Amino acid sequence: MSNQVISQFNKIDDCTDDLPYNDIPSLIMQLNNANRLTRTQAREVLTCIGEKAIPDLVTALANGSAHLRWQIIKVLEGICE
């Protein structure tokens, strides 16, 4: 599995370098943010974190709203690719 993220600007970054944020529970909460850019950035960072984020994502998947569950599924899809 690669640790690269393709941002919305099609720039490929090695996301293991200088992650802006790696507090997984807080990132998951940002997936429910009203701001689309915030949600997108949280998805990209969580995808980049990869397998380490899966336990927290699965926990949130079981307890989250429909919108949050959809966001988490998108992250999990990205991790699996």
N, C-alpha and C positions, 0 to 999 in steps of 0.2 A: 504494500500500500504506500502510495506517495504521500508526502507531507506538503504537497503544493495546493494552493488555492487559486482559482481563477476568479478574480474580482469582477464586479459588474463592469469594470472598465477594460476587461480582458487582459489585465496585467497579471502575470503569474508570479506569485510570491512564495518563498519557502516559509511556511507559517510556523516552523519551529524556531525561527529567529525573531526575537523581540516581539513576542505576542503582546498586543496591546492590553490584553485582558485574559486571564485564565481561571477566574473564579467561576467554575462550572454552574453552580446553582444560580448565581446572578445572571450569567449569560442566558440560561434557560428562561429566567423571568423576563429578560429583554426580548425573547421571542414573542411575547404577548404585548409588546410596546405598540402604541398607536402610530409611531413614526416608522414608515416603511424602511428607510435607510438604516435605522437602528436594528430592526428585525433582520435585515439582510446581513449586516455586519456581524450580528450575533450568530446567525446561521453559518457564516463563513468561518468564524473562529472556532465554533463547536465542531464543525466538519474537520477543520485542521487539527484540532486536539485529538480527534479520532476515537479509537477504542477506549481510551481513558474516560471519555465522557459518557459512554454507553450506559453504565449502571444508573447514573443520575437521570439520563434521558428516559430510560425505561420507567423509573419511579415517577417522573413527571408525566409520562404518557398515561399512566394508570389513573392519575389524579387531576389532570388538566382539563381545560375547556376544549371544545371542539376545535377552535382556532389554534390553540397551543398544541394540541395533538397533531394537527396538520403540519405545523411548523416543525415539530419534532420528527415526524415521518420524513420530511424533506432533508433534515440533518442526517438521519439514519441512512437514507438513500445515498447521500453524498459520502458518508463514511464507507459504505459497502462498495462504492465504485472504484 
